[in-house]
Amino acid sequence: MAVTARLVVLASGSGTNLQALIDAVAAGRLQAEVTRVIVNRRDARARTRARRAGIPEECRPLGPYVDGAPDRREARRCYDADLADAVAIGRPDLVVLAGWMHLLSMAFLDRFPGRVVNLHPALPGLFPGATAIDETWEAYQAGEVTFAGVMVHYVVDEGVDDGPVIASEQVPIHDDDSSETVGARIHEVEHRLLVDAVASVLGQRS
């Protein structure tokens, strides 16, 4: 199957969502190539997944920019500008934030207008930020919600998990669930929904 798009993936952790994209490409469900993977934590397992797939990877931690910086906001802007340079090496048609734990500024986003998408383990308007799964479980226990969710959205500004939605899906919570089983079910949906959403943005069918 012909490659029609280039993806650069940013990840911070285990890289299971990166792996879902790699597997979808290998299976021909995405007419794309992951041209570069960038992580911001040296111990991120996403690096190993990239290497195994023969994908160039790089670690760009934020710490050296902000540690001791007199102006942390400016330091973060410089980090994002340099990060954009690193991403541009992969000539991306789409930049995929797959578990990327860093809020990007316009110094990054202005370089890739309309080409940055993010995966978030909650439904639109609910539980923005890094602790969405824990907050979902706490809200369920408090009787405030009856289901979890996943969404993929465009990142267009510095808001937190609030860009235009590409795809979303409810994830059931059962009476005999624990926070761990709910989290595992959310991750299963993430892997599928991310591939479907990327295919949709690229005008493909996964």
C-alpha positions in Angstrom: 0.0 0.0 0.0 1.4 3.4 -1.0 2.5 5.8 1.7 0.5 9.0 1.5 1.3 10.8 4.7 4.1 11.4 7.2 3.5 11.3 10.9 5.7 12.6 13.7 4.7 11.3 17.1 5.4 12.9 20.4 5.1 10.7 23.5 6.1 10.8 27.2 5.5 7.3 28.5 5.1 3.7 27.6 4.3 4.4 24.0 1.3 2.0 23.6 -0.5 4.5 21.5 2.6 5.0 19.3 2.6 1.2 19.0 -1.0 1.2 17.8 0.0 3.6 15.0 3.1 1.6 14.1 1.0 -1.6 14.0 -1.7 0.1 11.9 0.9 1.2 9.4 2.4 -2.2 9.2 -1.0 -3.8 8.7 -1.9 -1.4 5.9 -4.7 0.2 7.9 -3.0 3.6 7.7 -1.4 4.7 4.5 1.3 6.6 6.3 4.8 6.4 7.7 5.9 7.4 11.2 9.0 9.4 10.3 10.1 10.5 13.7 9.4 10.0 17.4 10.3 12.5 20.0 10.0 12.0 23.8 10.6 14.3 26.7 11.6 11.6 29.3 14.7 9.6 28.9 13.1 6.5 30.4 10.1 6.6 28.1 9.4 3.2 26.6 8.2 4.9 23.5 11.9 5.2 22.5 12.4 1.4 22.6 9.2 0.9 20.5 10.5 3.4 17.9 13.9 1.8 17.7 12.4 -1.7 17.2 10.4 -0.3 14.3 13.4 1.4 12.8 12.0 4.9 13.4 14.4 7.7 14.3 13.8 8.8 17.8 15.1 11.7 20.0 14.7 12.7 23.6 14.2 16.4 24.3 13.6 17.0 28.0 12.2 20.3 29.2 14.4 20.5 32.3 17.5 22.0 30.8 15.5 24.9 29.5 13.6 25.8 32.7 15.9 24.7 35.5 17.2 28.0 37.0 15.7 30.1 34.2 14.7 33.6 35.4 11.7 33.6 33.1 10.1 30.1 32.9 7.5 31.2 30.4 10.2 32.4 28.0 12.2 29.2 28.7 9.2 27.1 27.7 8.7 29.1 24.6 12.3 28.5 23.6 11.8 24.8 24.3 8.8 24.7 22.1 10.5 26.6 19.3 13.4 24.1 19.4 11.0 21.2 19.6 9.3 22.5 16.5 12.6 22.5 14.7 13.1 18.8 15.7 9.7 17.8 14.6 10.1 19.6 11.2 13.0 17.3 10.4 10.3 14.5 10.0 8.4 16.7 7.4 5.1 15.9 9.1 1.8 16.0 7.4 0.4 15.4 10.9 1.9 15.8 14.4 0.3 13.3 16.8 0.5 13.8 20.5 0.2 10.3 21.9 0.5 10.6 25.6 2.6 13.8 25.4 2.7 15.3 28.9 3.6 18.9 28.0 1.3 21.8 27.1 2.5 23.2 23.8 2.7 27.0 23.3 2.0 28.9 20.1 5.8 28.9 19.5 5.2 25.3 18.5 1.6 25.3 17.2 2.2 28.2 14.8 4.7 26.0 12.9 2.1 23.3 12.2 -1.3 25.1 11.9 -4.2 22.6 11.7 -1.7 19.7 11.8 -1.5 18.8 15.5 -3.8 16.3 17.1 -4.0 15.1 20.6 -5.4 12.0 22.3 -7.1 12.5 25.7 -8.7 9.9 27.9 -11.9 11.7 28.6 -14.9 13.0 26.7 -15.1 16.6 25.4 -15.4 19.1 28.2 -14.7 16.6 30.9 -11.6 16.2 33.0 -8.9 18.1 31.1 -5.3 17.6 32.1 -3.0 14.8 33.1 -5.1 13.1 35.7 -8.2 12.5 33.6 -8.5 8.8 34.3 -8.2 9.2 38.1 -10.7 12.0 38.0 -13.1 10.0 36.0 -13.0 7.1 38.5 -13.4 9.5 41.4 -16.4 11.1 39.7 -17.9 7.7 39.1 -17.5 6.7 42.7 -19.2 10.0 43.7 -22.1 9.3 41.4 -21.3 12.2 39.2 -20.7 10.2 35.9 -21.8 6.8 34.7 -19.2 6.3 32.0 -15.7 7.2 31.0 -14.5 8.3 27.5 -11.8 9.0 25.0 -11.4 11.8 22.4 -9.0 12.9 19.7 -9.0 16.6 19.0 -7.0 19.2 17.1 -4.7 21.4 19.1 -5.1 25.0 17.9 -4.1 27.1 21.0 -2.8 26.8 24.5 -6.0 25.6 26.0 -6.0 22.3 27.8 -7.7 19.5 25.9 -10.3 21.7 24.4 -9.6 21.9 20.7 -12.1 20.9 17.9 -13.0 17.3 18.3 -12.2 14.8 15.6 -13.6 11.7 17.3 -14.9 10.7 20.7 -16.3 7.5 22.3 -17.9 6.6 25.6 -16.3 3.9 27.6 -18.5 1.9 29.9 -17.9 1.5 33.6 -19.2 -1.7 35.2 -20.3 -2.3 38.8 -17.5 -4.7 39.4 -14.8 -2.4 37.9 -11.8 -1.0 39.7 -9.8 2.1 38.7 -7.3 -0.3 37.1 -9.9 -2.1 34.9 -11.5 1.1 33.9 -8.0 2.5 32.9 -7.3 -0.6 30.9 -10.6 -0.4 29.0 -9.9 3.3 28.3 -6.5 2.5 26.9 -8.0 -0.2 24.6 -10.4 2.4 23.1 -7.5 4.9 22.8 -5.5 2.6 20.6 -8.4 2.0 18.2 -9.8 5.6 18.2 -6.5 7.2 17.6 -5.9 5.1 14.5 -9.4 5.8 13.3 -9.1 9.5 13.9 -5.7 9.8 12.2 -7.1 8.0 9.2 -10.1 10.3 9.1 -7.9 13.4 9.2 -5.8 12.0 6.4 -8.9 11.3 4.4 -8.4 7.5 4.7 -10.5 4.7 6.1 -8.7 2.6 8.7 
